[in-house]
Amino acid sequence: MKKKKITANSMQEATIQIRQQLGKDAVILNSKTVVKRKLFGLKKQQMVEVIAVLDQDFEEKSW
């Protein structure tokens, strides 16, 4: 089982990254809005953090 944490500017961008890295069969387990701080904490940016998994055993099974 592959597990991946993605942080992106939007949910749509995160979903695209997940599909590229894990494939179309990946499943999103959790998503939340996080605040990233830049420039020594002076600038804040809201981002989306998504955790997704891909069950490699699932791909190998023939239904």
PDB file of N, H, CA, C and O in Angstrom:
ATOM      1  N   MET A   1       0.842  -1.169   0.000  1.00  0.00           N
ATOM      2  CA  MET A   1       0.000   0.000   0.000  1.00  0.00           C
ATOM      3  C   MET A   1       0.889   1.233   0.000  1.00  0.00           C
ATOM      4  O   MET A   1       1.764   1.380   0.853  1.00  0.00           O
ATOM      5  N   LYS A   2       0.658   2.114  -0.958  1.00  0.00           N
ATOM      6  H   LYS A   2      -0.053   1.996  -1.651  1.00  0.00           H
ATOM      7  CA  LYS A   2       1.380   3.379  -1.036  1.00  0.00           C
ATOM      8  C   LYS A   2       0.548   4.464  -0.378  1.00  0.00           C
ATOM      9  O   LYS A   2      -0.661   4.552  -0.594  1.00  0.00           O
ATOM     10  N   LYS A   3       1.202   5.286   0.425  1.00  0.00           N
ATOM     11  H   LYS A   3       2.184   5.215   0.601  1.00  0.00           H
ATOM     12  CA  LYS A   3       0.527   6.397   1.101  1.00  0.00           C
ATOM     13  C   LYS A   3       1.255   7.679   0.726  1.00  0.00           C
ATOM     14  O   LYS A   3       2.485   7.716   0.703  1.00  0.00           O
ATOM     15  N   LYS A   4       0.500   8.726   0.433  1.00  0.00           N
ATOM     16  H   LYS A   4      -0.500   8.696   0.451  1.00  0.00           H
ATOM     17  CA  LYS A   4       1.101   9.974  -0.015  1.00  0.00           C
ATOM     18  C   LYS A   4       0.378  11.157   0.608  1.00  0.00           C
ATOM     19  O   LYS A   4      -0.852  11.174   0.670  1.00  0.00           O
ATOM     20  N   LYS A   5       1.140  12.150   1.072  1.00  0.00           N
ATOM     21  H   LYS A   5       2.139  12.136   1.021  1.00  0.00           H
ATOM     22  CA  LYS A   5       0.570  13.397   1.587  1.00  0.00           C
ATOM     23  C   LYS A   5       0.915  14.506   0.595  1.00  0.00           C
ATOM     24  O   LYS A   5       2.083  14.728   0.274  1.00  0.00           O
ATOM     25  N   ILE A   6      -0.111  15.191   0.121  1.00  0.00           N
ATOM     26  H   ILE A   6      -1.060  15.011   0.382  1.00  0.00           H
ATOM     27  CA  ILE A   6       0.051  16.251  -0.866  1.00  0.00           C
ATOM     28  C   ILE A   6      -0.443  17.560  -0.261  1.00  0.00           C
ATOM     29  O   ILE A   6      -1.498  17.595   0.372  1.00  0.00           O
ATOM     30  N   THR A   7       0.317  18.631  -0.453  1.00  0.00           N
ATOM     31  H   THR A   7       1.174  18.602  -0.967  1.00  0.00           H
ATOM     32  CA  THR A   7      -0.123  19.969  -0.068  1.00  0.00           C
ATOM     33  C   THR A   7      -0.191  20.803  -1.341  1.00  0.00           C
ATOM     34  O   THR A   7       0.780  20.889  -2.092  1.00  0.00           O
ATOM     35  N   ALA A   8      -1.353  21.419  -1.576  1.00  0.00           N
ATOM     36  H   ALA A   8      -2.142  21.350  -0.966  1.00  0.00           H
ATOM     37  CA  ALA A   8      -1.564  22.189  -2.803  1.00  0.00           C
ATOM     38  C   ALA A   8      -2.400  23.427  -2.503  1.00  0.00           C
ATOM     39  O   ALA A   8      -2.942  23.582  -1.409  1.00  0.00           O
ATOM     40  N   ASN A   9      -2.490  24.305  -3.500  1.00  0.00           N
ATOM     41  H   ASN A   9      -2.049  24.179  -4.389  1.00  0.00           H
ATOM     42  CA  ASN A   9      -3.252  25.543  -3.339  1.00  0.00           C
ATOM     43  C   ASN A   9      -4.757  25.311  -3.327  1.00  0.00           C
ATOM     44  O   ASN A   9      -5.493  26.095  -2.727  1.00  0.00           O
ATOM     45  N   SER A  10      -5.230  24.245  -3.982  1.00  0.00           N
ATOM     46  H   SER A  10      -4.632  23.609  -4.469  1.00  0.00           H
ATOM     47  CA  SER A  10      -6.663  23.960  -4.037  1.00  0.00           C
ATOM     48  C   SER A  10      -6.879  22.449  -4.052  1.00  0.00           C
ATOM     49  O   SER A  10      -5.954  21.678  -4.308  1.00  0.00           O
ATOM     50  N   MET A  11      -8.114  22.041  -3.774  1.00  0.00           N
ATOM     51  H   MET A  11      -8.865  22.667  -3.566  1.00  0.00           H
ATOM     52  CA  MET A  11      -8.453  20.620  -3.787  1.00  0.00           C
ATOM     53  C   MET A  11      -8.309  20.048  -5.196  1.00  0.00           C
ATOM     54  O   MET A  11      -7.874  18.909  -5.365  1.00  0.00           O
ATOM     55  N   GLN A  12      -8.671  20.825  -6.192  1.00  0.00           N
ATOM     56  H   GLN A  12      -9.025  21.751  -6.055  1.00  0.00           H
ATOM     57  CA  GLN A  12      -8.551  20.375  -7.576  1.00  0.00           C
ATOM     58  C   GLN A  12      -7.089  20.111  -7.937  1.00  0.00           C
ATOM     59  O   GLN A  12      -6.781  19.097  -8.564  1.00  0.00           O
ATOM     60  N   GLU A  13      -6.202  21.002  -7.552  1.00  0.00           N
ATOM     61  H   GLU A  13      -6.453  21.825  -7.042  1.00  0.00           H
ATOM     62  CA  GLU A  13      -4.775  20.835  -7.818  1.00  0.00           C
ATOM     63  C   GLU A  13      -4.224  19.612  -7.076  1.00  0.00           C
ATOM     64  O   GLU A  13      -3.414  18.864  -7.624  1.00  0.00           O
ATOM     65  N   ALA A  14      -4.658  19.415  -5.846  1.00  0.00           N
ATOM     66  H   ALA A  14      -5.315  20.022  -5.400  1.00  0.00           H
ATOM     67  CA  ALA A  14      -4.216  18.256  -5.068  1.00  0.00           C
ATOM     68  C   ALA A  14      -4.677  16.954  -5.719  1.00  0.00           C
ATOM     69  O   ALA A  14      -3.918  15.987  -5.784  1.00  0.00           O
ATOM     70  N   THR A  15      -5.918  16.928  -6.200  1.00  0.00           N
ATOM     71  H   THR A  15      -6.535  17.714  -6.147  1.00  0.00           H
ATOM     72  CA  THR A  15      -6.447  15.732  -6.855  1.00  0.00           C
ATOM     73  C   THR A  15      -5.660  15.410  -8.118  1.00  0.00           C
ATOM     74  O   THR A  15      -5.378  14.243  -8.388  1.00  0.00           O
ATOM     75  N   ILE A  16      -5.307  16.413  -8.884  1.00  0.00           N
ATOM     76  H   ILE A  16      -5.536  17.362  -8.665  1.00  0.00           H
ATOM     77  CA  ILE A  16      -4.512  16.202 -10.096  1.00  0.00           C
ATOM     78  C   ILE A  16      -3.156  15.607  -9.742  1.00  0.00           C
ATOM     79  O   ILE A  16      -2.697  14.673 -10.399  1.00  0.00           O
ATOM     80  N   GLN A  17      -2.512  16.145  -8.707  1.00  0.00           N
ATOM     81  H   GLN A  17      -2.886  16.904  -8.174  1.00  0.00           H
ATOM     82  CA  GLN A  17      -1.207  15.627  -8.289  1.00  0.00           C
ATOM     83  C   GLN A  17      -1.308  14.184  -7.814  1.00  0.00           C
ATOM     84  O   GLN A  17      -0.429  13.372  -8.104  1.00  0.00           O
ATOM     85  N   ILE A  18      -2.377  13.857  -7.082  1.00  0.00           N
ATOM     86  H   ILE A  18      -3.091  14.516  -6.846  1.00  0.00           H
ATOM     87  CA  ILE A  18      -2.569  12.490  -6.596  1.00  0.00           C
ATOM     88  C   ILE A  18      -2.735  11.531  -7.761  1.00  0.00           C
ATOM     89  O   ILE A  18      -2.129  10.460  -7.775  1.00  0.00           O
ATOM     90  N   ARG A  19      -3.549  11.904  -8.736  1.00  0.00           N
ATOM     91  H   ARG A  19      -4.042  12.775  -8.724  1.00  0.00           H
ATOM     92  CA  ARG A  19      -3.777  11.046  -9.905  1.00  0.00           C
ATOM     93  C   ARG A  19      -2.484  10.836 -10.688  1.00  0.00           C
ATOM     94  O   ARG A  19      -2.243   9.745 -11.204  1.00  0.00           O
ATOM     95  N   GLN A  20      -1.651  11.874 -10.781  1.00  0.00           N
ATOM     96  H   GLN A  20      -1.846  12.761 -10.362  1.00  0.00           H
ATOM     97  CA  GLN A  20      -0.380  11.755 -11.490  1.00  0.00           C
ATOM     98  C   GLN A  20       0.598  10.848 -10.745  1.00  0.00           C
ATOM     99  O   GLN A  20       1.305  10.056 -11.368  1.00  0.00           O
ATOM    100  N   GLN A  21       0.641  10.959  -9.424  1.00  0.00           N
ATOM    101  H   GLN A  21       0.067  11.602  -8.918  1.00  0.00           H
ATOM    102  CA  GLN A  21       1.635  10.232  -8.641  1.00  0.00           C
ATOM    103  C   GLN A  21       1.201   8.825  -8.264  1.00  0.00           C
ATOM    104  O   GLN A  21       2.031   7.917  -8.222  1.00  0.00           O
ATOM    105  N   LEU A  22      -0.092   8.625  -7.986  1.00  0.00           N
ATOM    106  H   LEU A  22      -0.767   9.363  -8.020  1.00  0.00           H
ATOM    107  CA  LEU A  22      -0.569   7.318  -7.530  1.00  0.00           C
ATOM    108  C   LEU A  22      -1.435   6.594  -8.557  1.00  0.00           C
ATOM    109  O   LEU A  22      -1.576   5.373  -8.493  1.00  0.00           O
ATOM    110  N   GLY A  23      -2.008   7.321  -9.489  1.00  0.00           N
ATOM    111  H   GLY A  23      -1.894   8.313  -9.541  1.00  0.00           H
ATOM    112  CA  GLY A  23      -2.859   6.696 -10.494  1.00  0.00           C
ATOM    113  C   GLY A  23      -4.330   6.959 -10.241  1.00  0.00           C
ATOM    114  O   GLY A  23      -4.707   7.540  -9.223  1.00  0.00           O
ATOM    115  N   LYS A  24      -5.158   6.521 -11.184  1.00  0.00           N
ATOM    116  H   LYS A  24      -4.852   6.048 -12.011  1.00  0.00           H
ATOM    117  CA  LYS A  24      -6.592   6.819 -11.123  1.00  0.00           C
ATOM    118  C   LYS A  24      -7.328   6.014 -10.062  1.00  0.00           C
ATOM    119  O   LYS A  24      -8.455   6.361  -9.711  1.00  0.00           O
ATOM    120  N   ASP A  25      -6.728   4.952  -9.543  1.00  0.00           N
ATOM    121  H   ASP A  25      -5.812   4.670  -9.828  1.00  0.00           H
ATOM    122  CA  ASP A  25      -7.373   4.114  -8.533  1.00  0.00           C
ATOM    123  C   ASP A  25      -7.065   4.549  -7.102  1.00  0.00           C
ATOM    124  O   ASP A  25      -7.466   3.875  -6.153  1.00  0.00           O
ATOM    125  N   ALA A  26      -6.364   5.659  -6.937  1.00  0.00           N
ATOM    126  H   ALA A  26      -6.038   6.207  -7.708  1.00  0.00           H
ATOM    127  CA  ALA A  26      -6.030   6.155  -5.596  1.00  0.00           C
ATOM    128  C   ALA A  26      -7.292   6.603  -4.863  1.00  0.00           C
ATOM    129  O   ALA A  26      -8.258   7.060  -5.474  1.00  0.00           O
ATOM    130  N   VAL A  27      -7.259   6.460  -3.542  1.00  0.00           N
ATOM    131  H   VAL A  27      -6.474   6.089  -3.046  1.00  0.00           H
ATOM    132  CA  VAL A  27      -8.394   6.822  -2.698  1.00  0.00           C
ATOM    133  C   VAL A  27      -7.944   7.898  -1.713  1.00  0.00           C
ATOM    134  O   VAL A  27      -6.913   7.755  -1.056  1.00  0.00           O
ATOM    135  N   ILE A  28      -8.724   8.980  -1.615  1.00  0.00           N
ATOM    136  H   ILE A  28      -9.561   9.096  -2.149  1.00  0.00           H
ATOM    137  CA  ILE A  28      -8.428  10.057  -0.670  1.00  0.00           C
ATOM    138  C   ILE A  28      -8.976   9.669   0.697  1.00  0.00           C
ATOM    139  O   ILE A  28     -10.172   9.420   0.847  1.00  0.00           O
ATOM    140  N   LEU A  29      -8.097   9.620   1.690  1.00  0.00           N
ATOM    141  H   LEU A  29      -7.126   9.823   1.569  1.00  0.00           H
ATOM    142  CA  LEU A  29      -8.495   9.258   3.050  1.00  0.00           C
ATOM    143  C   LEU A  29      -8.896  10.463   3.884  1.00  0.00           C
ATOM    144  O   LEU A  29      -9.835  10.397   4.677  1.00  0.00           O
ATOM    145  N   ASN A  30      -8.176  11.568   3.700  1.00  0.00           N
ATOM    146  H   ASN A  30      -7.413  11.622   3.056  1.00  0.00           H
ATOM    147  CA  ASN A  30      -8.406  12.734   4.548  1.00  0.00           C
ATOM    148  C   ASN A  30      -7.994  13.991   3.798  1.00  0.00           C
ATOM    149  O   ASN A  30      -7.060  13.971   2.996  1.00  0.00           O
ATOM    150  N   SER A  31      -8.689  15.068   4.064  1.00  0.00           N
ATOM    151  H   SER A  31      -9.447  15.083   4.716  1.00  0.00           H
ATOM    152  CA  SER A  31      -8.285  16.370   3.532  1.00  0.00           C
ATOM    153  C   SER A  31      -8.595  17.434   4.575  1.00  0.00           C
ATOM    154  O   SER A  31      -9.585  17.347   5.302  1.00  0.00           O
ATOM    155  N   LYS A  32      -7.728  18.440   4.633  1.00  0.00           N
ATOM    156  H   LYS A  32      -6.924  18.511   4.042  1.00  0.00           H
ATOM    157  CA  LYS A  32      -7.956  19.538   5.568  1.00  0.00           C
ATOM    158  C   LYS A  32      -7.279  20.795   5.046  1.00  0.00           C
ATOM    159  O   LYS A  32      -6.353  20.738   4.236  1.00  0.00           O
ATOM    160  N   THR A  33      -7.762  21.926   5.529  1.00  0.00           N
ATOM    161  H   THR A  33      -8.514  21.973   6.186  1.00  0.00           H
ATOM    162  CA  THR A  33      -7.181  23.214   5.182  1.00  0.00           C
ATOM    163  C   THR A  33      -6.097  23.538   6.202  1.00  0.00           C
ATOM    164  O   THR A  33      -6.314  23.444   7.410  1.00  0.00           O
ATOM    165  N   VAL A  34      -4.937  23.915   5.702  1.00  0.00           N
ATOM    166  H   VAL A  34      -4.760  23.990   4.721  1.00  0.00           H
ATOM    167  CA  VAL A  34      -3.817  24.272   6.572  1.00  0.00           C
ATOM    168  C   VAL A  34      -3.335  25.671   6.204  1.00  0.00           C
ATOM    169  O   VAL A  34      -3.592  26.156   5.103  1.00  0.00           O
ATOM    170  N   VAL A  35      -2.642  26.307   7.124  1.00  0.00           N
ATOM    171  H   VAL A  35      -2.433  25.913   8.019  1.00  0.00           H
ATOM    172  CA  VAL A  35      -2.077  27.632   6.882  1.00  0.00           C
ATOM    173  C   VAL A  35      -0.564  27.490   6.816  1.00  0.00           C
ATOM    174  O   VAL A  35       0.076  27.058   7.776  1.00  0.00           O
ATOM    175  N   LYS A  36      -0.007  27.856   5.678  1.00  0.00           N
ATOM    176  H   LYS A  36      -0.527  28.206   4.899  1.00  0.00           H
ATOM    177  CA  LYS A  36       1.442  27.843   5.512  1.00  0.00           C
ATOM    178  C   LYS A  36       1.954  29.257   5.719  1.00  0.00           C
ATOM    179  O   LYS A  36       1.379  30.218   5.209  1.00  0.00           O
ATOM    180  N   ARG A  37       3.022  29.373   6.458  1.00  0.00           N
ATOM    181  H   ARG A  37       3.489  28.591   6.872  1.00  0.00           H
ATOM    182  CA  ARG A  37       3.601  30.689   6.733  1.00  0.00           C
ATOM    183  C   ARG A  37       4.848  30.874   5.871  1.00  0.00           C
ATOM    184  O   ARG A  37       5.670  29.969   5.726  1.00  0.00           O
ATOM    185  N   LYS A  38       4.958  32.063   5.310  1.00  0.00           N
ATOM    186  H   LYS A  38       4.291  32.797   5.428  1.00  0.00           H
ATOM    187  CA  LYS A  38       6.111  32.405   4.483  1.00  0.00           C
ATOM    188  C   LYS A  38       6.740  33.683   5.022  1.00  0.00           C
ATOM    189  O   LYS A  38       6.129  34.405   5.810  1.00  0.00           O
ATOM    190  N   LEU A  39       7.932  33.948   4.602  1.00  0.00           N
ATOM    191  H   LEU A  39       8.429  33.362   3.962  1.00  0.00           H
ATOM    192  CA  LEU A  39       8.653  35.161   5.000  1.00  0.00           C
ATOM    193  C   LEU A  39       8.681  35.339   6.511  1.00  0.00           C
ATOM    194  O   LEU A  39       8.224  36.351   7.043  1.00  0.00           O
ATOM    195  N   PHE A  40       9.222  34.342   7.188  1.00  0.00           N
ATOM    196  H   PHE A  40       9.593  33.519   6.756  1.00  0.00           H
ATOM    197  CA  PHE A  40       9.395  34.370   8.637  1.00  0.00           C
ATOM    198  C   PHE A  40       8.078  34.520   9.388  1.00  0.00           C
ATOM    199  O   PHE A  40       8.037  35.123  10.461  1.00  0.00           O
ATOM    200  N   GLY A  41       7.011  33.977   8.831  1.00  0.00           N
ATOM    201  H   GLY A  41       7.045  33.487   7.960  1.00  0.00           H
ATOM    202  CA  GLY A  41       5.718  34.004   9.485  1.00  0.00           C
ATOM    203  C   GLY A  41       4.907  35.259   9.251  1.00  0.00           C
ATOM    204  O   GLY A  41       3.821  35.408   9.811  1.00  0.00           O
ATOM    205  N   LEU A  42       5.417  36.166   8.429  1.00  0.00           N
ATOM    206  H   LEU A  42       6.299  36.045   7.974  1.00  0.00           H
ATOM    207  CA  LEU A  42       4.699  37.416   8.180  1.00  0.00           C
ATOM    208  C   LEU A  42       3.564  37.243   7.173  1.00  0.00           C
ATOM    209  O   LEU A  42       2.546  37.930   7.258  1.00  0.00           O
ATOM    210  N   LYS A  43       3.737  36.335   6.229  1.00  0.00           N
ATOM    211  H   LYS A  43       4.565  35.778   6.160  1.00  0.00           H
ATOM    212  CA  LYS A  43       2.724  36.124   5.199  1.00  0.00           C
ATOM    213  C   LYS A  43       2.115  34.737   5.385  1.00  0.00           C
ATOM    214  O   LYS A  43       2.834  33.750   5.537  1.00  0.00           O
ATOM    215  N   LYS A  44       0.788  34.670   5.372  1.00  0.00           N
ATOM    216  H   LYS A  44       0.203  35.472   5.248  1.00  0.00           H
ATOM    217  CA  LYS A  44       0.090  33.399   5.548  1.00  0.00           C
ATOM    218  C   LYS A  44      -0.638  33.041   4.259  1.00  0.00           C
ATOM    219  O   LYS A  44      -1.145  33.912   3.553  1.00  0.00           O
ATOM    220  N   GLN A  45      -0.680  31.742   3.966  1.00  0.00           N
ATOM    221  H   GLN A  45      -0.268  31.035   4.540  1.00  0.00           H
ATOM    222  CA  GLN A  45      -1.382  31.267   2.781  1.00  0.00           C
ATOM    223  C   GLN A  45      -2.171  30.019   3.147  1.00  0.00           C
ATOM    224  O   GLN A  45      -1.617  29.078   3.715  1.00  0.00           O
ATOM    225  N   GLN A  46      -3.462  30.006   2.825  1.00  0.00           N
ATOM    226  H   GLN A  46      -3.912  30.771   2.364  1.00  0.00           H
ATOM    227  CA  GLN A  46      -4.280  28.823   3.069  1.00  0.00           C
ATOM    228  C   GLN A  46      -4.045  27.812   1.957  1.00  0.00           C
ATOM    229  O   GLN A  46      -4.065  28.156   0.775  1.00  0.00           O
ATOM    230  N   MET A  47      -3.823  26.565   2.347  1.00  0.00           N
ATOM    231  H   MET A  47      -3.807  26.286   3.307  1.00  0.00           H
ATOM    232  CA  MET A  47      -3.594  25.488   1.398  1.00  0.00           C
ATOM    233  C   MET A  47      -4.407  24.273   1.826  1.00  0.00           C
ATOM    234  O   MET A  47      -4.961  24.236   2.925  1.00  0.00           O
ATOM    235  N   VAL A  48      -4.471  23.294   0.954  1.00  0.00           N
ATOM    236  H   VAL A  48      -4.022  23.324   0.062  1.00  0.00           H
ATOM    237  CA  VAL A  48      -5.189  22.055   1.228  1.00  0.00           C
ATOM    238  C   VAL A  48      -4.168  20.938   1.386  1.00  0.00           C
ATOM    239  O   VAL A  48      -3.265  20.794   0.561  1.00  0.00           O
ATOM    240  N   GLU A  49      -4.309  20.150   2.443  1.00  0.00           N
ATOM    241  H   GLU A  49      -5.042  20.266   3.113  1.00  0.00           H
ATOM    242  CA  GLU A  49      -3.451  18.991   2.679  1.00  0.00           C
ATOM    243  C   GLU A  49      -4.310  17.739   2.508  1.00  0.00           C
ATOM    244  O   GLU A  49      -5.336  17.586   3.171  1.00  0.00           O
ATOM    245  N   VAL A  50      -3.884  16.848   1.614  1.00  0.00           N
ATOM    246  H   VAL A  50      -3.051  16.973   1.076  1.00  0.00           H
ATOM    247  CA  VAL A  50      -4.661  15.656   1.288  1.00  0.00           C
ATOM    248  C   VAL A  50      -3.799  14.425   1.511  1.00  0.00           C
ATOM    249  O   VAL A  50      -2.636  14.394   1.108  1.00  0.00           O
ATOM    250  N   ILE A  51      -4.367  13.410   2.152  1.00  0.00           N
ATOM    251  H   ILE A  51      -5.311  13.435   2.480  1.00  0.00           H
ATOM    252  CA  ILE A  51      -3.701  12.123   2.321  1.00  0.00           C
ATOM    253  C   ILE A  51      -4.448  11.110   1.465  1.00  0.00           C
ATOM    254  O   ILE A  51      -5.662  10.949   1.586  1.00  0.00           O
ATOM    255  N   ALA A  52      -3.701  10.426   0.594  1.00  0.00           N
ATOM    256  H   ALA A  52      -2.714  10.556   0.495  1.00  0.00           H
ATOM    257  CA  ALA A  52      -4.305   9.448  -0.308  1.00  0.00           C
ATOM    258  C   ALA A  52      -3.493   8.163  -0.281  1.00  0.00           C
ATOM    259  O   ALA A  52      -2.302   8.176   0.029  1.00  0.00           O
ATOM    260  N   VAL A  53      -4.150   7.051  -0.607  1.00  0.00           N
ATOM    261  H   VAL A  53      -5.118   7.041  -0.858  1.00  0.00           H
ATOM    262  CA  VAL A  53      -3.480   5.752  -0.650  1.00  0.00           C
ATOM    263  C   VAL A  53      -3.829   5.034  -1.946  1.00  0.00           C
ATOM    264  O   VAL A  53      -4.843   5.309  -2.588  1.00  0.00           O
ATOM    265  N   LEU A  54      -2.957   4.112  -2.302  1.00  0.00           N
ATOM    266  H   LEU A  54      -2.134   3.889  -1.781  1.00  0.00           H
ATOM    267  CA  LEU A  54      -3.192   3.223  -3.427  1.00  0.00           C
ATOM    268  C   LEU A  54      -2.850   1.822  -2.956  1.00  0.00           C
ATOM    269  O   LEU A  54      -1.717   1.556  -2.554  1.00  0.00           O
ATOM    270  N   ASP A  55      -3.819   0.934  -3.004  1.00  0.00           N
ATOM    271  H   ASP A  55      -4.739   1.151  -3.330  1.00  0.00           H
ATOM    272  CA  ASP A  55      -3.613  -0.451  -2.591  1.00  0.00           C
ATOM    273  C   ASP A  55      -3.028  -1.220  -3.767  1.00  0.00           C
ATOM    274  O   ASP A  55      -3.740  -1.522  -4.724  1.00  0.00           O
ATOM    275  N   GLN A  56      -1.746  -1.538  -3.705  1.00  0.00           N
ATOM    276  H   GLN A  56      -1.168  -1.293  -2.927  1.00  0.00           H
ATOM    277  CA  GLN A  56      -1.080  -2.228  -4.803  1.00  0.00           C
ATOM    278  C   GLN A  56      -1.600  -3.647  -4.966  1.00  0.00           C
ATOM    279  O   GLN A  56      -1.621  -4.166  -6.082  1.00  0.00           O
ATOM    280  N   ASP A  57      -2.020  -4.285  -3.886  1.00  0.00           N
ATOM    281  H   ASP A  57      -2.003  -3.863  -2.979  1.00  0.00           H
ATOM    282  CA  ASP A  57      -2.566  -5.634  -3.973  1.00  0.00           C
ATOM    283  C   ASP A  57      -3.869  -5.635  -4.752  1.00  0.00           C
ATOM    284  O   ASP A  57      -4.187  -6.613  -5.429  1.00  0.00           O
ATOM    285  N   PHE A  58      -4.622  -4.555  -4.665  1.00  0.00           N
ATOM    286  H   PHE A  58      -4.365  -3.761  -4.115  1.00  0.00           H
ATOM    287  CA  PHE A  58      -5.889  -4.442  -5.378  1.00  0.00           C
ATOM    288  C   PHE A  58      -5.667  -4.484  -6.884  1.00  0.00           C
ATOM    289  O   PHE A  58      -6.456  -5.090  -7.609  1.00  0.00           O
ATOM    290  N   GLU A  59      -4.596  -3.843  -7.362  1.00  0.00           N
ATOM    291  H   GLU A  59      -3.955  -3.351  -6.772  1.00  0.00           H
ATOM    292  CA  GLU A  59      -4.296  -3.816  -8.790  1.00  0.00           C
ATOM    293  C   GLU A  59      -3.948  -5.204  -9.316  1.00  0.00           C
ATOM    294  O   GLU A  59      -4.250  -5.527 -10.465  1.00  0.00           O
ATOM    295  N   GLU A  60      -3.318  -6.021  -8.486  1.00  0.00           N
ATOM    296  H   GLU A  60      -3.072  -5.758  -7.553  1.00  0.00           H
ATOM    297  CA  GLU A  60      -2.857  -7.328  -8.932  1.00  0.00           C
ATOM    298  C   GLU A  60      -3.976  -8.362  -8.989  1.00  0.00           C
ATOM    299  O   GLU A  60      -3.852  -9.356  -9.704  1.00  0.00           O
ATOM    300  N   LYS A  61      -5.049  -8.153  -8.261  1.00  0.00           N
ATOM    301  H   LYS A  61      -5.149  -7.346  -7.680  1.00  0.00           H
ATOM    302  CA  LYS A  61      -6.152  -9.109  -8.256  1.00  0.00           C
ATOM    303  C   LYS A  61      -6.914  -9.028  -9.567  1.00  0.00           C
ATOM    304  O   LYS A  61      -7.143  -7.937 -10.088  1.00  0.00           O
ATOM    305  N   SER A  62      -7.300 -10.160 -10.094  1.00  0.00           N
ATOM    306  H   SER A  62      -7.114 -11.046  -9.671  1.00  0.00           H
ATOM    307  CA  SER A  62      -8.123 -10.172 -11.304  1.00  0.00           C
ATOM    308  C   SER A  62      -9.538 -10.543 -10.910  1.00  0.00           C
ATOM    309  O   SER A  62      -9.771 -11.617 -10.355  1.00  0.00           O
ATOM    310  N   TRP A  63     -10.455  -9.689 -11.183  1.00  0.00           N
ATOM    311  H   TRP A  63     -10.266  -8.816 -11.633  1.00  0.00           H
ATOM    312  CA  TRP A  63     -11.839  -9.907 -10.802  1.00  0.00           C
ATOM    313  C   TRP A  63     -12.493 -10.580 -11.931  1.00  0.00           C
ATOM    314  O   TRP A  63     -13.684 -10.881 -11.863  1.00  0.00           O
TER     315      TRP A  63
END
